[in-house]
Amino acid sequence: QVQLVESGGGLVQPGGSLRLSCAGSGNIFRFNTMGWYRQAPGKERELVASITRGGSTNYTDSVKGRFTISGDFAKSSVFLQMNSLQPEDTAVYYCTARLVWFSSGRSENNYWGQGTQVTVSS
């Protein structure tokens, strides 16, 4: 069974920084994409950032210039460096991974971590 384990969440003041880490375990897959979602109370879960095995990155507009995603796909790991944190960044952050393969047409598996709480408050 594939598991994604997150760490690095916590409480930080506005303007501060946190680094989230995620490492996969269980069945060894070479994921195509890894990333981070977040969900704040009363809001829909949104994609924060993603990275492909080839190094292509994508960020939601609200975090561009502040967050940096990186990955080590050989270790099924992904990281999120979060700088200049704002109260609006408060949410549960979820690590995700996607495996896509072609056999009898296109197949896809998506995996989720348990989530780690990030709270930005003064």
ZIJOCOR-V523133 format. One record per residue. N is the residue number from 1. RES is the residue in three letters. PHI is phi as a letter, one per 20 degrees, with the letter a starting at -180 (* if undefined). NEAR is the number of other C-alpha atoms within 12 Angstrom. Layout:
n = [N N]
res = [RES RES]
phi = [PHI PHI]
near = [NEAR NEAR]
This chain:
n = [1 2 3 4 5 6 7 8 9 10 11 12 13 14 15 16 17 18 19 20 21 22 23 24 25 26 27 28 29 30 31 32 33 34 35 36 37 38 39 40 41 42 43 44 45 46 47 48 49 50 51 52 53 54 55 56 57 58 59 60 61 62 63 64 65 66 67 68 69 70 71 72 73 74 75 76 77 78 79 80 81 82 83 84 85 86 87 88 89 90 91 92 93 94 95 96 97 98 99 100 101 102 103 104 105 106 107 108 109 110 111 112 113 114 115 116 117 118 119 120 121 122]
res = [GLN VAL GLN LEU VAL GLU SER GLY GLY GLY LEU VAL GLN PRO GLY GLY SER LEU ARG LEU SER CYS ALA GLY SER GLY ASN ILE PHE ARG PHE ASN THR MET GLY TRP TYR ARG GLN ALA PRO GLY LYS GLU ARG GLU LEU VAL ALA SER ILE THR ARG GLY GLY SER THR ASN TYR THR ASP SER VAL LYS GLY ARG PHE THR ILE SER GLY ASP PHE ALA LYS SER SER VAL PHE LEU GLN MET ASN SER LEU GLN PRO GLU ASP THR ALA VAL TYR TYR CYS THR ALA ARG LEU VAL TRP PHE SER SER GLY ARG SER GLU ASN ASN TYR TRP GLY GLN GLY THR GLN VAL THR VAL SER SER]
phi = [* f c d d d b o f r d b f g n e c b c e c b c e b n g e c e f e b c a c d b b e g m d f f c f e b b b e f f n f d b c f g f d g n d d c e b b c f f d l c b c c e d d l f c g f e f a e d d e c b c d c b d c e n e c b c d c c e e n c e d c d b e]
near = [11 23 24 35 29 32 27 27 31 26 25 25 21 21 19 24 26 33 29 35 34 39 34 35 23 14 14 18 27 25 35 29 35 48 48 48 33 35 25 24 15 10 13 12 17 25 25 34 38 33 33 28 26 17 18 17 24 24 24 22 13 19 26 19 17 25 31 29 37 32 36 26 28 17 21 37 38 40 36 39 28 36 24 24 31 26 19 22 39 29 31 35 41 40 46 43 39 30 26 21 16 10 8 7 8 10 12 17 20 22 34 29 31 22 30 31 27 34 29 27 18 13]
